[in-house]
Amino acid sequence: MEAGRNILKVIENKDFEVRQKPFRHIVVDNFFRKDFYEALCKEFEKSRRAGLSETQQMGLFSRFAGYDAYNFVIPPKSGHPLNLFYSREWKNYISGVFGTETSDEVTVNFHHHKIGSKTGFVHDDFNVVSFVEDRLENGINPWYNQCVYTDDTWHKQPHTLKRMRAIVLLYYLFNKPWSEGDGGETGIYSKRSLDWLAAKVPPVNNRLFAFEINPQSFHGFLQNVK
């Protein structure tokens, strides 16, 4: 049975609403059931223990170009619990939250910021990205280093699918208990400037922050000090 068929059984908190300003988003605490959250933490810890790489390395947390962070692309056939995020039911659930029609192309990653990571630049994620046709049995088409994801040019990658990003999800896990002043929040902005900070979303464990991408979905990482 595909993991996503009983998706509502692993979601603890279904009571939330879509906030409209400064762009459409949700912030949901205690999102997954405790056992599912703990299973995700174990997967993160296992991947993190393999070490960090300053260059791009498959299967390792690697320096994320343009960010003071490390990125680990989760293999599409990882099994429980990570296969939930490559399920059609998960995609449909999140699309339904925002009432947005989405394609079957998805990316799933772990991110890691060392203590003292610098504040990132303000950006909107409103851009075209590239995939190849490499679908799972359920029809989901995951990106797993088959092409340059951020290269939207036709002449460099003529046989790739071009997709406009639609929804971003940030799910916080395996962090120390957060207190005001620790930093590490995701800042959301009303304009493309650090001076126009509208709100901060602290990295509280088991919190989901998701938003609909548009030309004004400005956001960025805020420096962490603890």
N, C-alpha and C positions, 0 to 999 in steps of 0.2 A: 504494500500500500504506500502510495506517495505521501511524504511527510505532511504536505500542505492540506490534505483532505480534511483533517480535523484541526484546522488552524485555530478555531475559536477555543479549543480546549487548552491551548498553551498561552493564550492571551488572558491576563488577569484583569486588566483594567480596560473596559470597553466604553467607559463613560467619559467622553471628551467631546470638544467641539472645535471646529476649524476657526481659528482667529483670522481676521481679515487684514489687520495692519501690523507692520508696514507692507506685508505681503501675506498671502494665504499660508498658514502654517498650523501645526499642532504641537503641543508639548504634553506628553502623557507620562506620569509617574507610575511606578510599579507596573510597567507594561506587560511583561511576561510573568508567568507563574514562577515561583521561587526555584523549583527544580529545573525548569528549562533555563532560567537565567544562570544558575550554577553550572549547568552543562555547557553553556556558551563560554563561561569564564574558564573552564577547564581547557576548552579548545584554544582560546586566546593564549592562555598561559603556556600550553604545549608549543604553540607556534613561536611565542616570544622567547622561550628558553633556547631555541635554536640559534639565537643571536641576531645582531643587527649588522647590516651591510651598508657601507657607504656608496657602493655601486649596485646597479640593478642585478639581482640574483633571484632566479626562480626558486620558490620554496623558502625564502627568507624575508624578514622585514628589511626592506631596502629604502635607502634615502629617496624621499618623494621630491622629485624635481620641482623647484619653485616654492617649497614649503620647508619649514624647520620641523620636519616630521618624518616618520618611516611608514611604509605602506606594505601590506602583505595581501596579495590577491588570493582569495580563497578558492581552492580547486572546486570545479563544478560538481564533482562526484565525491565529496567529502563524507557523505553519510550523515547520520543523526549527530547533533541537532542542526548542523549548518545547511543541510540540504533543504531546510524549510525555505531559505531565502532564494533558492533556485526553483521553487515550485510555482506552478501557475496559480494556485489558490492564494499564495502570498501576494503575487503581483496583482491579482484581481482585487484582493482585499484593500491594498493600499490605493490602487486606482479608484476604487469605490469611495474611499474616505474623501477624496478630493473631487469626485465626479469627473475625473479626467480620463479620456481614452488614451491608452498607452500601447506601444508595440511590445513585442516579446523579447526585446534586447535588454539585458540587465548586466550590471557589474556588482560584485560583492567583495568588500575589502575590510581588513582590519587596519586601523590607524593607531600609531603610537607616538606620543610626544614625550620626550625626555623633560625632566624638571628644568625649568629655565628656558624652554622653547620660546622663540620670539613671536610677538604678535604678527599675524599674517596680513596679507593685503586684502582689501575689500574687493569682492568679486560677486558675480551674479549667477555663474554656472549656465548662463543662457548661451549655449554653443552647440555646434554640430560635432558629433563624434563618429568614429568608425568601428564597424564590426565586420567579421566574416560570417558566412553562413555555416554554422557549426552547432546545430541544435541538439538539445537533449531529447530523450524519448517523449517528454511531455510537451515539446514544442518551444520551450524557453531557449533563447539564443544567448548564451553567456559569453562575455569577453574574458579570455584567459590568455593574454599575450599573443594572440594569433596575428595581430596587426598593431599599428601605432594608434592607440585609442584616440588621442587628441588631434591627430592629423586629419583634417576634413577635406584635404585637396584630392581631386579626382585623379590628377595626372601621376601622383606619387603612389596612390593605392587605388588603382582603377577598378579592382574587383571586390571592393568592400561596400557594405551597406552603410549609408549615411543616415544618421538618426539625430533628431534634436532632443536634447535631454528634457525630461518632463517633470520628474519628481526626485527629490533627494531625501534620504533618510540618514540621520545620525543617531546611533544607539550607543549609550554610554555604559561601559562595563569595566570591571576589574580595576576601578580607581580606589584610592584611599578615601575615607569619609571626607566630604567636601565642606569647607567653611568659608564664609565671606572673607575675601582677601587672598584666598589661595590662587585665584586666577584659573586659567584653563577653560573659561567659558567660550561658548560660541556667541559672538556678537552679531546682532542683526541691526541693519542700518536703513535709514530712510533715503539716503543718498550714497553715492559711491565715494565715501570719504570717512576716515576715522573720526572726523569731527561730528558726524551725524549718527552717532550710536543711539538706537531707539530702545534696545533692550539687550539683556544678557541671558543666555541659557546656560546655567551651571552644569558641569559634567557629573550629575548625580547618578549613581549606579541604577541600572534598570529604568532609565528614562529614555523615552523616544522623542526625538525632535525631527519632524519631517515638514517639508515645504514644497509647494508647487513652484517650479521654475518659471520665471518670466524676466523681462529686461530690468526689473526693479528688485529682484530677490537678492539684495545685497547682504553679504554675511562674511564672517572671517573669524579665525582663531584668535583668542586673546591670551597673552603671555601667562604661563603658569609659573608660580613661585614655590609651590609645595606639591 
